[in-house]
Amino acid sequence: MRFSRGVALASLVTTSLCAWFAQAPARADVSGGVLAPSSPLAGGTEYGVPSALSKGPVVSELSFPAAATAGRPPHLVLRIDEPGVATVDAQVKVISLTTHRAVITVKLGWVHTGRSLTVSWPRGAVLQAGSYEVSLSAHDHGGAALLRGARNVLTTLTVRPVKRPPPATVPSLPGTGTPPPAGVPTPAQTVADGAVFPVAGAHNFGGPENRFGAPRAGYTHQGQDVLTAEGTPVVAPLAGTILTTSYQATGAGYYAVEHTAVGFDFMFAHCEAGSLAVSAGQHVAAGGSLCHAGQTGDATAPHLHFEMWVGGWQAAGGYPIDPLPYLEAWERSPAPG
């Protein structure tokens, strides 16, 4: 009885297999061959059709602004994914849409997939105002490239120029477009009173950064710099009385302040250490020695920082004025004696 059931089962399996092969079409180019069943029928991948897992790396995360201000490039965060692949070789470029040339190139090297990474821009890299596109190229160890379309453009960036605040307005002097305040002597009047140039040696007035009103961190420059050699004598332009002498490590260095007979207060800053020749309450004549030019305090080169005040130095209601027209007038006047 058991033997008969086994024979019947074997006969049934043989009959089913023969029926399946009879239905499968024979290949024309290979004798005795048959076509493999297609993927919808068999649930697998048909030979010669790439799997979805072998398409190459893709960008799955991107964080980057559409606009920024001129200067350092903004933060770029991205993530590259590729199933079954641990690392890909990647490179980021920032391309000017004006010149169509790369202005910044960052070779990321082999980076891990499936992780967010922040692009480290090169030291000193800056973007000027304009329009840019950011592109990414990447490939895996098998050579499969990033699937992002033409030129692998990630995004575009509009860079706006820096908006600079207008310079602070301060009272001006004769020769700068604003009449002098009532009662303030003109440069010509001070020359007539015997004014002398405060630096007794070769000198120059530097550039825009040395001018009265030049922007500084949190304030404006309240005097005119007179660049000269270390140790050059500094003298009083007009006769007067010394109000104070002191030292300011993070600013004026060694300095002296004089109140003149015509009403101006003068401030002389960055004197050479140990060179102050006056003290508070002392009377000085025009051309009298005050100190030597130096670079004490907040200074990077030897010079005299010269301030002129109306209404009292650092006094309530007092204010600085541009010394340059006066300095130029004194520079042209003949030396005394």
Protein Blocks (a to p, Z undefined) as FASTA:
>chain_A
ZZmmmmmmmmmmmmmmmmmmmmpccdfklghiacdddfklnopacehiacfklnopcdfb
dcddfbdcedjddddddddddehiabdcdddddddfklopafbdcdebjadehiacdddd
dehiacdedddddddddddfkopacdebjhiiabdcddddddddddddddddehiopacd
ehiacfklmmmnopacfbgcdddebimklpghiacehiacfbdcddddehiacddfbgcd
dfbdcddfklnmpadddddfkopacddehiaehkacbdehiacdehiafbdcdfehjdfb
dcddddddehiahiahiacddfklmmmmmmmpcceZZ
